[in-house]
Amino acid sequence: MSFKNAIERQFQTKLLGSAELMLGIKIVHEPKTITLAQTHYIDSLLERYGMTNCKPTATPLIPNSHLEAATRTAQEEFLSFKVNYQSAVGSLSYLSNATRPDLSYSISALSQFLENPGILNLKALLHVLKYLKGTNDVGSM
């Protein structure tokens, strides 16, 4: 007995075809693969942080960068931008866990400074968003 038949025996069902969208995740069916992508979620993140017209980057982290604890001056400069760093990193973490494992290292690096982010952390965060701008249609297979 197939899975479908077993479900139909227990529940009233209606076959609607292949799913194309589930929980905000786009499902792309191809002959030999299924890809999950969060294009709309990425677009909304870019809009939320004013990055819809940014120039895309090719890497998720600034090359040869080293994030470190922010100095008092860097923290004060960061505060002038009025960005909710923790919320932004959380949104990126959700994206990384759901469909974008290529962001994992970047999110791990950004997460180390959730308590006292500085201007360098903000620049790294914006760099990740620029990377997403250029790769918003990438997903997990």
VMD Tcl script that draws the C-alpha trace (Angstrom):
set ca {
  {0.00 0.00 0.00}
  {1.36 3.40 -0.94}
  {1.71 6.31 1.46}
  {-0.95 8.21 -0.46}
  {-3.41 5.30 -0.16}
  {-2.73 4.94 3.56}
  {-3.45 8.63 4.14}
  {-6.60 8.50 2.01}
  {-7.90 5.58 4.09}
  {-7.55 7.57 7.31}
  {-8.49 11.07 6.18}
  {-10.65 12.83 3.65}
  {-8.19 14.21 1.10}
  {-8.17 16.26 -2.05}
  {-5.19 16.07 -4.40}
  {-4.25 19.59 -5.49}
  {-1.04 18.80 -7.36}
  {2.53 19.63 -6.48}
  {3.13 22.27 -3.83}
  {4.72 25.48 -5.10}
  {4.80 27.47 -1.86}
  {4.81 26.31 1.75}
  {5.41 28.47 4.83}
  {6.88 31.19 2.62}
  {9.36 28.80 1.02}
  {9.20 28.54 -2.76}
  {9.33 24.95 -4.02}
  {10.77 24.52 -7.51}
  {10.20 21.10 -9.09}
  {12.66 20.10 -11.81}
  {13.07 16.72 -13.51}
  {15.72 15.39 -11.10}
  {15.66 17.88 -8.22}
  {13.46 19.86 -5.90}
  {14.82 23.23 -4.80}
  {13.64 25.22 -1.79}
  {14.18 28.99 -1.95}
  {13.12 31.98 0.14}
  {13.25 34.69 -2.51}
  {10.34 36.66 -1.05}
  {11.81 36.52 2.47}
  {15.16 37.80 1.19}
  {13.47 40.60 -0.73}
  {11.57 41.63 2.41}
  {14.82 41.63 4.43}
  {16.51 43.83 1.84}
  {13.56 46.20 1.94}
  {13.47 46.28 5.75}
  {17.12 47.35 5.91}
  {17.02 49.73 2.95}
  {19.16 47.51 0.73}
  {16.83 46.90 -2.23}
  {19.01 48.91 -4.60}
  {22.40 47.91 -3.19}
  {25.24 46.59 -5.32}
  {25.53 42.80 -4.87}
  {28.72 41.16 -3.59}
  {30.11 37.74 -4.46}
  {30.99 36.62 -0.91}
  {28.93 36.37 2.28}
  {31.69 37.95 4.40}
  {34.07 40.81 3.70}
  {37.26 39.13 2.39}
  {40.16 39.11 4.88}
  {37.99 40.70 7.56}
  {38.35 39.97 11.24}
  {35.43 40.85 13.48}
  {36.24 41.72 17.06}
  {34.63 43.25 20.12}
  {33.66 46.85 19.50}
  {35.35 49.75 21.24}
  {33.20 52.34 23.00}
  {33.64 54.70 20.01}
  {32.63 51.98 17.52}
  {29.56 51.15 19.62}
  {28.51 54.80 19.74}
  {28.98 55.14 15.99}
  {26.91 51.98 15.49}
  {24.07 53.35 17.64}
  {23.74 56.38 15.39}
  {22.52 54.09 12.58}
  {19.51 52.86 14.61}
  {19.71 49.30 13.28}
  {18.37 46.41 15.37}
  {21.46 44.23 14.91}
  {20.10 41.35 16.98}
  {16.89 41.19 14.96}
  {18.78 41.33 11.66}
  {21.15 38.53 12.69}
  {18.17 36.48 13.91}
  {16.43 36.92 10.55}
  {19.58 35.82 8.75}
  {19.93 32.85 11.11}
  {16.40 31.72 10.24}
  {17.25 31.98 6.56}
  {20.49 30.05 7.07}
  {18.74 27.26 8.97}
  {15.85 26.97 6.51}
  {17.35 27.14 3.01}
  {20.72 28.92 2.96}
  {23.47 26.89 4.64}
  {26.02 28.97 2.68}
  {25.37 31.74 5.24}
  {26.19 29.62 8.30}
  {29.76 30.79 8.88}
  {28.85 34.44 8.34}
  {25.94 34.21 10.76}
  {28.14 32.49 13.31}
  {30.69 35.32 13.04}
  {28.00 38.01 13.33}
  {26.37 36.23 16.28}
  {29.48 36.50 18.42}
  {28.83 40.22 18.84}
  {25.10 40.38 19.52}
  {25.56 42.09 22.87}
  {27.78 45.03 21.86}
  {27.98 45.36 18.09}
  {30.12 48.07 16.57}
  {30.42 49.72 13.21}
  {32.57 46.88 11.77}
  {29.86 44.40 12.74}
  {27.28 46.57 10.98}
  {29.45 46.69 7.85}
  {29.74 42.88 7.93}
  {25.97 42.58 8.36}
  {25.34 44.87 5.40}
  {27.84 42.84 3.37}
  {25.78 39.69 4.00}
  {22.67 41.54 2.81}
  {24.53 42.60 -0.35}
  {25.48 38.96 -0.89}
  {21.81 38.01 -0.57}
  {20.89 40.67 -3.12}
  {23.01 38.84 -5.70}
  {21.96 35.34 -4.67}
  {18.31 35.77 -3.68}
  {17.17 32.96 -6.00}
  {19.66 30.42 -4.60}
  {18.11 27.67 -2.52}
  {18.68 24.21 -1.08}
  {18.31 21.07 -3.17}
}
mol new
graphics top color blue
foreach p $ca { graphics top sphere $p radius 0.5 }
foreach p [lrange $ca 0 end-1] q [lrange $ca 1 end] { graphics top cylinder $p $q radius 0.2 }
display resetview
